[in-house]
Amino acid sequence: MPPSAQPPRTVFAMDPVHLPLLFPPPLMTRLERTAGIDAALVVRDFADPAVAGALARAEVLITGWGCPRLDAGVLAAAPGLRAVLHAAGSVRSLVGEALWKHGITVSSAVTGNAVPVAEYTLAMILLAGKDAFGHRERYRRTHTHPGPAETAATGNLGRRVGVIGASRVGRRLMELLRPFDLTVLLHDPYVGPADAAALGAELLSLDDLLRRSDIVTLHAPDIPETHHMLDRDRLALLRDGGVLINTARGALVDHEALAEELVSGRLRAVLDVTEPEPLPAGSPLYRLPNVFLTPHIAGSLGNELERLGTIVVEELERLAAGLPLLHEVRHADLPRVA
């Protein structure tokens, strides 16, 4: 993309509550040096007459959580638009076909959002290997330390971790797992054995991975092919006492079947995402001692949002200099990415 003679005219489009964390003052100053932008203007409705003038001049939209869907109406409101820089994760539900057909460049900070998800997952793998959640529950109940019989199956030496999906999160997680004495297994239909070996993993079919793993962690996209990929039959392949970690999307798992397994006590789970989300108030998963349930916190929160803002500012600097973007999203990749 050729460099701009003038700073690219840029408009924020998101819920303004996210702006201060995405772009704290030093980062906002850097952004203002690169772009023609009004930091006080954050679009929530592309049809709002009050923002019509700014949109008519806009060349770049910086989007985030709370941004309305980008469709043909946005192109009509912003005829000079040439790039969308998304300060969040997936753009699948954000960018409509009209923008792709119009050749708008789209970039996403999804790589930055993968970092805290992988960190959360690493922490949960190590805690699950030590049965930290089970021991916590027993300690609350008995007020005594466990004996050798209660810890015989505990520990992370040689624990087999099955990673489903060599996505950005999955790949970052496998990097983080390298220093530990763990055996990493991988299932991904788009990865070959040599690539899996380079990632430090053994490539397996999904069923074989489920049979062999002590801990299974989901990092596949939510697409039709992965809907309920862990159904009743596949959950039954997990060994007794096995752990399922889901930080991807709840729809990857048949939650009715999962709830039955968890209520029976046969499996354990760490669930940051569920189906539906949040779960109904009466769901047994809120109360089960073998379920560690968190409210979709694995992704970027708090000061982690600055990482996403930094990616967007760097992308805008490259755009202004006429350089290729590092985090461009290709329309052709959408069917198999989150």
C-alpha positions in Angstrom: 0.0 0.0 0.0 1.6 3.4 -1.0 2.5 5.8 1.8 0.0 8.6 2.5 1.1 12.2 1.8 -0.9 13.2 4.8 -1.5 11.2 8.1 -4.3 8.8 7.3 -7.6 10.2 8.6 -8.7 7.8 11.2 -11.9 7.2 13.3 -12.5 5.0 16.4 -15.5 2.7 16.2 -16.1 0.7 19.4 -17.6 0.9 22.9 -15.7 4.0 24.3 -15.3 2.2 27.7 -12.4 0.2 26.2 -10.5 3.1 24.7 -8.4 4.2 27.8 -7.1 0.7 28.4 -6.4 0.0 24.7 -4.7 3.3 24.2 -3.3 4.7 27.5 -1.8 8.2 27.2 1.7 7.4 25.8 0.2 5.1 23.2 -2.5 7.6 22.3 0.2 10.2 21.8 2.0 7.9 19.5 -1.3 7.2 17.6 -2.0 11.0 17.2 1.5 11.5 15.8 0.7 8.9 13.1 -2.9 9.6 12.2 -5.3 12.4 11.8 -7.7 11.4 14.6 -10.0 12.9 17.1 -9.4 11.0 20.3 -12.7 12.3 21.7 -14.8 10.9 18.9 -15.8 7.2 19.2 -18.5 6.0 16.8 -21.2 3.6 18.2 -23.7 4.1 15.3 -22.6 4.6 11.8 -26.0 6.2 10.9 -25.6 8.9 13.6 -25.8 12.3 11.8 -23.3 13.7 14.4 -20.5 11.5 13.0 -21.3 11.7 9.3 -18.7 14.3 8.6 -15.9 12.4 10.3 -16.9 9.2 8.5 -17.1 10.9 5.1 -13.4 11.8 5.5 -12.2 8.6 7.1 -9.6 6.4 5.5 -9.0 4.1 8.4 -11.4 2.7 11.1 -9.9 1.5 14.4 -12.5 -0.9 15.7 -12.9 -2.9 18.9 -15.5 -4.6 21.1 -18.9 -2.9 20.7 -18.3 -1.8 17.1 -21.4 -2.3 14.9 -21.1 -4.7 12.0 -19.2 -3.3 9.1 -21.5 -3.6 6.0 -22.5 -1.8 2.9 -23.9 1.0 5.0 -20.4 1.7 6.4 -19.0 1.9 2.8 -21.7 4.4 2.0 -20.9 6.5 5.1 -17.2 6.2 4.6 -16.5 6.2 0.8 -12.8 6.8 1.3 -12.3 3.9 3.7 -9.2 1.7 2.8 -8.4 -0.1 6.0 -10.0 -1.5 9.2 -7.6 -2.1 12.1 -9.3 -4.2 14.8 -8.1 -3.8 18.3 -9.5 -7.1 19.4 -9.7 -10.7 18.2 -11.8 -12.3 15.5 -13.2 -10.2 12.7 -15.5 -13.0 11.3 -18.7 -11.5 12.7 -17.6 -7.9 12.4 -16.6 -7.5 8.7 -19.4 -8.0 6.2 -19.0 -9.3 2.6 -19.4 -5.8 1.2 -16.1 -4.7 2.7 -14.2 -7.8 1.5 -15.6 -7.4 -2.0 -14.6 -3.7 -1.9 -11.0 -4.7 -1.2 -10.7 -3.0 2.2 -7.6 -4.1 4.1 -8.4 -5.7 7.4 -6.0 -6.3 10.3 -6.6 -7.8 13.7 -4.8 -7.8 17.0 -5.8 -11.5 17.5 -2.2 -12.5 17.9 -1.9 -10.2 20.9 -5.1 -11.6 22.3 -3.7 -15.1 22.0 -1.0 -14.4 24.5 -3.1 -14.2 27.7 -5.3 -17.1 26.6 -2.2 -19.3 26.2 -0.9 -18.1 29.6 -4.2 -18.9 31.3 -4.2 -22.3 29.7 -0.6 -23.1 30.8 -1.5 -22.1 34.3 -4.6 -24.4 34.3 -2.6 -27.3 32.8 0.0 -27.1 35.6 -2.6 -26.7 38.3 -4.7 -29.5 37.0 -1.7 -31.8 36.8 -1.2 -31.2 40.5 -4.9 -31.7 41.1 -4.8 -28.3 42.8 -8.6 -27.8 42.5 -9.4 -31.2 43.9 -7.0 -30.8 46.8 -8.4 -27.4 47.5 -11.9 -28.9 47.8 -10.7 -31.8 50.1 -8.7 -29.4 52.3 -11.8 -27.2 52.7 -13.7 -30.3 53.8 -11.2 -32.2 55.9 -8.7 -29.5 57.1 -6.0 -32.2 56.8 -3.1 -32.7 54.5 -3.4 -35.5 51.9 -1.6 -38.8 52.4 0.5 -40.7 49.8 -2.6 -42.6 48.5 -4.4 -39.4 47.8 -1.5 -37.9 45.8 -0.3 -41.0 44.0 -1.8 -39.9 40.7 -0.7 -36.3 41.1 2.1 -34.5 39.3 3.3 -33.0 36.1 6.2 -35.3 35.2 5.4 -36.9 31.9 1.8 -35.7 31.9 0.2 -36.1 28.5 -1.4 -32.8 27.2 -3.6 -33.0 24.2 -3.9 -29.8 22.2 -6.8 -29.6 19.8 -6.0 -26.9 17.3 -2.7 -25.4 16.2 -4.3 -21.9 16.2 -2.4 -18.8 17.3 -3.4 -19.7 20.9 -2.5 -23.4 20.4 0.9 -22.6 18.9 1.7 -20.0 21.7 0.7 -22.6 24.3 3.0 -25.3 22.8 5.8 -22.8 23.0 5.0 -22.2 26.7 4.9 -25.9 27.3 8.4 -26.6 26.0 10.3 -26.0 29.3 8.1 -28.5 31.2 8.5 -32.3 31.4 5.2 -32.9 29.6 4.3 -34.9 26.5 2.4 -32.8 24.0 0.0 -34.4 21.6 -1.7 -32.4 18.8 -4.7 -32.7 16.6 -5.2 -30.3 13.7 -6.3 -31.3 10.2 -4.2 -28.6 8.6 -0.9 -29.6 10.2 1.4 -32.4 9.0 3.6 -34.6 11.1 6.8 -32.6 10.4 5.1 -29.3 11.3 3.8 -30.9 14.5 7.2 -32.2 15.4 8.6 -28.7 14.9 6.0 -27.5 17.4 7.2 -30.1 19.9 4.1 -32.3 19.5 3.1 -35.7 18.2 0.3 -35.4 15.6 -2.7 -37.7 16.2 -6.2 -38.2 15.1 -8.8 -36.6 17.3 -10.0 -39.9 18.8 -6.4 -41.1 19.5 -5.6 -37.8 21.2 -8.6 -38.1 23.4 -7.7 -41.7 24.4 -4.1 -41.0 25.2 -4.3 -37.6 26.9 -4.4 -36.9 30.6 -5.4 -33.3 29.9 -7.1 -32.0 26.8 -7.2 -28.3 25.9 -9.4 -26.8 23.1 -8.0 -24.2 20.7 -10.0 -24.8 17.5 -12.2 -22.2 15.8 -15.9 -22.2 16.1 -16.9 -23.2 12.6 -19.6 -25.6 11.3 -17.0 -28.4 11.1 -16.1 -28.1 14.8 -19.6 -27.6 16.3 -19.9 -30.1 19.1 -16.7 -31.8 18.0 -16.5 -33.2 21.5 -19.9 -35.0 21.6 -21.0 -37.8 23.9 -19.1 -40.5 22.1 -15.8 -38.5 22.0 -16.1 -37.4 25.7 -16.4 -41.1 26.5 -13.0 -41.6 25.0 -11.3 -39.5 27.7 -9.8 -41.5 30.5 -11.4 -41.6 34.0 -10.2 -38.6 35.9 -9.2 -36.8 32.7 -9.3 -33.0 32.5 -10.9 -30.9 29.7 -9.9 -27.3 29.4 -11.9 -25.0 27.2 -10.8 -21.4 26.5 -12.0 -21.5 22.8 -15.8 -21.5 22.4 -18.5 -23.4 24.3 -20.0 -24.6 21.0 -17.1 -27.0 20.5 -18.5 -29.2 23.2 -21.9 -30.9 23.6 -22.6 -29.3 27.0 -25.4 -31.7 27.9 -23.1 -34.6 27.5 -20.3 -32.8 29.3 -22.6 -32.0 32.2 -23.5 -35.7 32.5 -19.8 -36.7 32.6 -19.0 -34.0 35.2 -22.0 -34.7 37.4 -21.0 -38.4 37.5 -17.5 -37.3 38.6 -15.8 -39.3 35.9 -14.1 -36.2 34.3 -12.8 -32.9 35.6 -13.0 -29.6 33.7 -11.7 -26.0 33.5 -14.2 -24.0 31.6 -13.7 -20.3 30.7 -16.3 -20.6 27.9 -19.6 -22.5 27.9 -22.7 -23.1 25.9 -24.7 -21.0 26.5 -22.7 -18.2 28.0 -23.3 -17.5 30.8 -24.8 -20.8 31.9 -28.3 -20.8 33.4 -28.5 -20.0 37.1 -29.5 -23.6 37.9 -26.6 -25.3 36.1 -24.9 -27.9 38.2 -21.5 -26.8 36.8 -21.6 -23.8 39.1 -21.5 -26.1 42.2 -19.5 -29.2 41.1 -16.2 -29.6 43.0 -14.6 -31.1 39.9 -15.4 -28.0 37.7 -13.3 -24.8 37.7 -15.5 -22.3 36.0 -14.4 -18.7 35.1 -16.4 -16.0 33.3 -14.6 -15.7 29.9 -11.5 -14.1 31.4 -8.7 -15.9 29.6 -8.6 -13.3 26.8 -7.2 -9.8 27.2 -8.4 -7.9 30.3 -7.2 -4.9 32.2 -3.6 -3.9 31.3 -3.4 -6.7 28.8 -5.6 -4.6 26.4 -2.6 -2.3 25.9 -0.9 -5.1 23.9 -3.8 -5.0 21.5 -3.6 -1.2 21.2 0.1 -1.4 20.5 -0.4 -3.9 17.7 -3.0 -1.5 16.1 -0.7 1.5 16.4 2.2 -0.4 14.8 -0.1 -1.5 12.0 -1.2 2.1 11.4 2.5 3.2 11.4 3.2 0.6 8.7 0.1 1.6 6.8 1.2 5.3 6.8 4.6 4.3 5.6 3.3 2.2 2.8 4.6 -1.0 4.3 2.8 -4.4 4.4 0.7 -5.0 7.5 2.0 -7.8 9.8 -1.5 -8.9 11.0 -3.6 -8.7 7.9 -6.6 -11.0 7.8 -7.2 -12.7 4.5 -10.8 -13.3 3.4 -9.8 -16.8 2.1 -8.7 -17.8 5.6 -12.0 -17.0 7.3 -13.6 -20.4 6.9 -10.9 -22.0 9.1 -10.0 -19.4 11.6 -11.6 -18.1 14.8 
